[in-house]
Amino acid sequence: MPTRAKYDTITVTPLTPIIGAEVSGVDLSQALAAEQLADIRNAFTNHHVLVFRDQTLTREEHKRFGRLFGPLHVHPFHVKSTQPDHAKSQAMDPEIHIVKADGNSQHVAGEVWHTDVTCDATPPLGSMLYVTQTPEIGGGDTCFLSAIQAYEALSPAMKDIVKGLTATHDGAKLYSGGYGLGRPEGGWPNAVHPVVIRHPDSGKLALFVNRGFTTRINEFSPAESDAFLELLWRHLEGHVEFQCRVRWEPGTLTFWDNRVTQHHSVWDYFPHSRYGERVSIVGQRPSL
C-alpha cells in the first residue's frame, strides 16, 4: 500500500489505496522547479500511476517532461515495422508513439493486459500518454494493476517458487500474433527477464510476466510453462482490488510506472475515436 506522504508543491489525491493518484497544482507545459519535480517523483514511487488533468502540451513540452526522468525510448514499431502508418510516424518523430482508434480500426493498442515493450532487454521505466480526443459517447478508459500487490498477495510457498524463475518475452507474440504485423527483417525483439523483479527506488518486489509479451517460463517444460503462466496471469488480472481505472478527458496526461504495473485499454467506443500521443522513458534491465 502506498506510503502516506506530504507534498509541498502539488496536491495528490489517491484513486485507490493500492494504486493510482490524481495530481493537481502543476502545469506540465512550464519548466518545473526542483521541489515540484521531487514531489512528483515521490508521488510516482508511492502510487505508480499519476493522472494530470487540464494540461495543454506541445510535443516538445511533452517530451521535455519525459526527459526529466531519463532518455526517451523509441518503440520497436518505429525501428522495425514497415507498415505505412508507423513509417509516417517515425518520419514525424520516432520518440512520439501515436495511440489512436476510430471507425476504421481493426484493433486498439493495449486491449490485452500488458506491460509496455517487455520484449526489449531494457523495457521502458515508464510511459506518459497524453490524450487530446476522447469518444463523444464516453468510454475508452484504461485499467491499471499493481504487480507489487499481486506479488505480495501470493502465498509464501509460491513466492519462493517464482523468485527462482526467468521468463522469455517476445515481441512477435503481440505485434505479429495479436496485431497481424509482418515479421520485420531480423525479427521482433525478445528478451529474458526474472519472473520477480525489485523496484529500484522502493525496493519492493513485483511479478514481471504479462499476457501481451511473455511466452514461456524457461525452467519449466512447455506444458508446465503454459499452465503456470495462465495461473499467474489470472492472479494478476483477476483481482479488482489490485486495480484502478483512469477515465480520460481531453488534456489528460497519465504517467505510469512500467516496471511494476500492467494496463489494459478498454475498447468500448467503436466506431468512435480516441487519440493520444505517448512518450516512454528508457529504463534499467529488470533484476531481482
Long-range contacts (C-beta under 8 A, 24 or more apart in sequence): 1-149, 2-46, 2-47, 3-46, 5-42, 5-43, 5-46, 7-39, 7-42, 7-43, 8-35, 8-39, 9-33, 9-35, 9-36, 9-39, 10-36, 10-39, 10-40, 10-43, 12-39, 12-43, 12-46, 12-47, 14-47, 15-47, 15-49, 15-51, 15-244, 15-245, 15-246, 16-243, 16-244, 18-146, 18-149, 18-241, 18-242, 18-243, 18-244, 19-47, 19-48, 19-49, 19-144, 19-145, 19-146, 19-149, 19-242, 19-243, 19-244, 19-261, 20-47, 20-48, 20-49, 20-50, 20-51, 20-144, 20-244, 20-246, 21-46, 21-47, 21-49, 21-50, 21-51, 22-50, 22-51, 22-52, 22-53, 23-50, 23-51, 23-52, 24-52, 24-53, 26-52, 27-55, 28-52, 28-55, 28-57, 28-61, 28-62, 28-65, 28-253, 29-55, 29-56, 29-57, 29-58, 29-61, 31-64, 32-65, 32-68, 37-68, 41-69, 44-126, 44-255, 44-257, 45-199, 45-201, 45-202, 48-144, 48-146, 48-148, 48-256, 48-257, 48-260, 48-261, 49-144, 49-244, 49-246, 49-254, 49-255, 49-256, 49-257, 49-261, 50-254, 50-255, 50-256, 51-246, 51-252, 51-253, 51-254, 52-252, 52-253, 52-254, 52-255, 53-249, 53-251, 53-252, 54-251, 54-252, 55-130, 55-251, 55-252, 55-253, 56-251, 57-130, 57-253, 59-93, 59-96, 59-277, 62-96, 62-128, 62-130, 62-253, 62-277, 62-279, 63-95, 63-96, 63-279, 65-128, 65-253, 66-128, 66-279, 66-280, 66-281, 67-281, 69-125, 69-126, 69-281, 70-125, 70-281, 70-282, 70-283, 71-281, 71-282, 72-279, 72-280, 72-281, 72-282, 73-117, 73-124, 73-279, 73-280, 73-281, 73-282, 73-283, 75-117, 75-280, 76-117, 76-119, 76-120, 76-171, 76-175, 76-188, 76-189, 77-175, 80-184, 80-185, 80-186, 80-188, 80-189, 81-175, 81-181, 81-184, 82-182, 82-184, 83-181, 95-279, 96-277, 96-278, 96-279, 97-277, 97-278, 97-279, 97-280, 98-275, 98-276, 98-277, 98-278, 99-129, 99-265, 99-274, 99-275, 99-276, 99-277, 99-278, 100-273, 100-274, 100-275, 100-276, 101-267, 101-269, 101-270, 101-273, 101-274, 102-271, 102-272, 102-273, 102-274, 103-270, 103-271, 103-272, 103-273, 105-270, 106-180, 107-178, 107-179, 107-267, 108-265, 108-267, 108-274, 109-265, 110-142, 110-263, 110-264, 110-265, 111-264, 111-265, 111-266, 111-267, 112-174, 112-178, 112-211, 112-212, 112-264, 113-145, 113-210, 113-211, 113-212, 113-233, 113-236, 113-237, 113-262, 113-263, 113-264, 114-174, 114-210, 114-211, 114-212, 114-213, 114-262, 114-263, 114-264, 115-147, 115-208, 115-210, 115-212, 115-213, 115-258, 115-259, 115-261, 115-262, 115-263, 116-258, 116-280, 117-171, 117-189, 117-213, 117-280, 118-169, 118-191, 118-193, 118-208, 118-210, 118-212, 118-213, 118-214, 119-169, 119-170, 119-171, 119-174, 119-188, 119-189, 119-190, 119-191, 119-213, 120-189, 120-191, 121-189, 121-191, 121-285, 122-282, 122-283, 122-284, 122-285, 123-191, 123-193, 123-258, 123-259, 123-283, 123-286, 124-258, 124-280, 124-281, 124-282, 124-283, 125-257, 125-258, 125-259, 125-280, 125-281, 125-282, 125-283, 125-284, 126-255, 126-256, 126-257, 126-258, 126-259, 126-280, 126-281, 126-283, 127-255, 127-256, 127-258, 127-278, 127-279, 127-280, 127-281, 128-253, 128-254, 128-255, 128-278, 128-279, 128-280, 128-281, 129-253, 129-254, 129-276, 129-277, 129-278, 130-252, 130-253, 130-276, 130-277, 130-278, 131-248, 131-249, 131-250, 131-251, 131-252, 131-253, 131-254, 131-274, 131-275, 131-276, 132-250, 132-251, 132-275, 132-276, 132-277, 133-250, 133-273, 133-274, 133-275, 133-276, 134-248, 134-249, 134-250, 134-274, 135-269, 135-272, 135-273, 135-274, 136-272, 137-269, 137-272, 138-269, 139-266, 139-268, 139-269, 139-272, 140-248, 140-265, 140-266, 140-267, 140-268, 140-269, 140-274, 141-245, 141-246, 141-247, 141-248, 141-266, 142-245, 142-246, 142-248, 142-254, 142-263, 142-264, 142-265, 142-266, 143-243, 143-244, 143-245, 143-246, 143-263, 143-264, 143-266, 144-243, 144-244, 144-245, 144-246, 144-256, 144-261, 144-262, 144-263, 144-264, 145-236, 145-237, 145-239, 145-242, 145-243, 145-261, 145-262, 145-263, 146-206, 146-242, 146-243, 146-260, 146-261, 147-206, 147-207, 147-208, 147-236, 147-260, 147-261, 147-262, 148-199, 148-204, 148-205, 148-206, 148-260, 149-239, 149-241, 149-242, 150-206, 150-207, 150-235, 150-236, 150-239, 150-242, 151-196, 151-205, 151-206, 151-207, 152-205, 153-235, 153-239, 153-242, 154-235, 159-196, 162-195, 162-196, 162-207, 162-232, 163-195, 163-196, 163-205, 163-288, 164-219, 165-194, 165-195, 165-196, 165-217, 165-218, 165-219, 165-220, 166-192, 166-193, 166-194, 166-195, 166-217, 166-218, 166-219, 167-192, 167-193, 167-194, 167-195, 167-208, 167-209, 167-214, 167-215, 167-216, 167-217, 167-218, 167-229, 168-192, 168-214, 168-215, 168-216, 168-218, 169-193, 169-210, 169-213, 169-214, 169-215, 170-213, 170-215, 171-213, 173-212, 173-213, 173-214, 173-215, 174-212, 174-213, 178-212, 192-218, 193-285, 193-286, 194-286, 194-287, 194-288, 195-232, 196-288, 197-259, 197-260, 197-286, 197-287, 197-288, 198-287, 198-288, 199-257, 199-259, 199-260, 200-259, 200-284, 204-260, 205-288, 206-259, 206-260, 207-232, 207-235, 207-236, 208-259, 208-286, 209-233, 209-236, 210-236, 210-262, 211-237, 236-262, 237-262, 237-264, 248-274, 248-276, 258-283, 259-283, 259-286
